[in-house]
Amino acid sequence: MTPKRYFDQLQVAIAVMIMMTCSYVMWRSWTGRNQPQVTLTGSSVYVPGEPFLQMAAFEPARSQTTLVIFIRSTCTYCTASMDFYRRLSALKTHARLIVFTADSEVTIRDYMEQHELRIRDVVPLVTSAIRFPGTPALALLDSRGIVLNTWIGKLSPTEQSAVVGTLLTAP
């Protein structure tokens, strides 16, 4: 093989590798931007002792514990948990309750009204920005926005009692 032929083949190989790399980067960029960030079956991204990741989405009450409830109108476990959420909203406690959802505000308010869930604070999130472990889920935050505890899925009576007990003793 002559040196000229060798360098011609090397140039072709390098050009092919560059094209493949560019194609891969463009594909990753396109799919990453268009894929929703909702993980419905994964583990919690809210770790006790760490800051709540959506702090910019709402103004935490500085002297108040907050219970964030993640629900969706299409979630069967959310609907099955409505009795529990109604009981939580009726508790006489110092904790603030807030609903986070991937639904539009109109959709979630209609859903909450249909199920007689009376929680004033609702934060509809842009789907691509949502980072919660699934629905339903609860995240208990202290007054600084630090996660104290999380519960995921339809809760058992024992887990429901733990949530109620935690809210009743919250500062």
Buried (B, 14 or more C-beta within 10 A) or exposed (E): EEEEEEEEEEEEEEEEEEEEEEEEEEEEEEEEEEEEBBBEEEEBBBEEEEEBBBEEBBEBBEEBBBBBBBBBBEBEBBBEBBEBBBEBBEBEBBBBBBBBBBBEEEBBBEBBEEBEBEBEBBBBBEEEEBBBBBBBBBBBBBBEBEBBBBBBBBBEEEBBEBBBEBBEEBE
